[in-house]
């Protein structure tokens, strides 16, 4: 009995120790982070992805269309940015939340801007459902959170701007190294491997800034709210009504 | 009779060819930032929505020109909130001076950059808080 009790105690301590090591967060990344949009624009030309030759004309066409004032819509239909575009081109803030065994990134615009990064030591699932943000697992390498993301939908863009993005077409793998370059400057070093559209892995960095004195919050929002109008139901309750759609896609309130 | 919102969305939709994708978050390439303009008018409609906010403005009739309805697009609720705006900063009936980058295709509207209110308050925004 004593031997069994001792065994259980040791096993429990080992388990707790493993989980603690896996989920410990040696650096404080919590808070609201705002992308450095000026640096995003610099990166558009300073470090372009190694597109496959057959992709290059598509990118050139998008660039020409944007220059002509007819930008391609990388972001449409209220879909989330997906990965890696959220980290690459978003103009909106995200909130970083560290909890035991998990990091959560909450984005703006609607509730679908969310990444769950598991730091509890688990592996990627064997047969995952593909999603726009993929399956992310992380571990701490000193003060660096290393995040490995797979299971991303083939439709998720590799975007270098809001007007230039190419679907990854499948089998994309992303490794990120999040670290603080300064106490309130977060760098996300991304290595994006997308064998269907890139000739080699693409390494790039995006910068996010934290402003603790300004007490910023991310704001609630629903992208679909664009298609709704406030009104009253038959009981006088405040509700949203859908706008009827005209054949040309515009909305009428009559 | 076509409502102002319908006018707004059709005008925005014209920019991108399809009204159905007018609500998309998009590049600012449709706007001419090299030739900024100013107009005075009254707010008719506020659409405080993601991914972009839009204001429908009825411009003042000046010099015999007909009253014109314009649609101004601006950044997102998150960006404007962090720049000091609230949903109530501009309300229907408010008269103001609007500074904007016009639509390249000549349609009445543009990307709103700054608003001068009669009480002297200036409403603007930045994506980059370091600039504030």
Interface residues (C-beta under 8 A of the other chain):
Chain A: X34 X35 X36 X37 X38 X66 X67 X68 X69 X70 X71 X72 X73 X74 X75 X76 X77 X78 X91 X92 X93 X108 X109 X110 X161 X162 X163 X209 X211 X214 X216 X218 X219 X221 X222 X223 X225 X226 X227 X229 X243 X245 X246 X248 X249 X250 X251 X252 X253 X254
Chain B: X1 X2 X3 X5 X6 X9 X10 X13 X16 X17 X18 X19 X20 X21 X22 X23 X24 X25 X26 X27 X28 X29 X30 X47 X49 X50 X51 X75 X76 X77 X78 X79 X81 X82 X104 X105 X127 X128 X129 X130
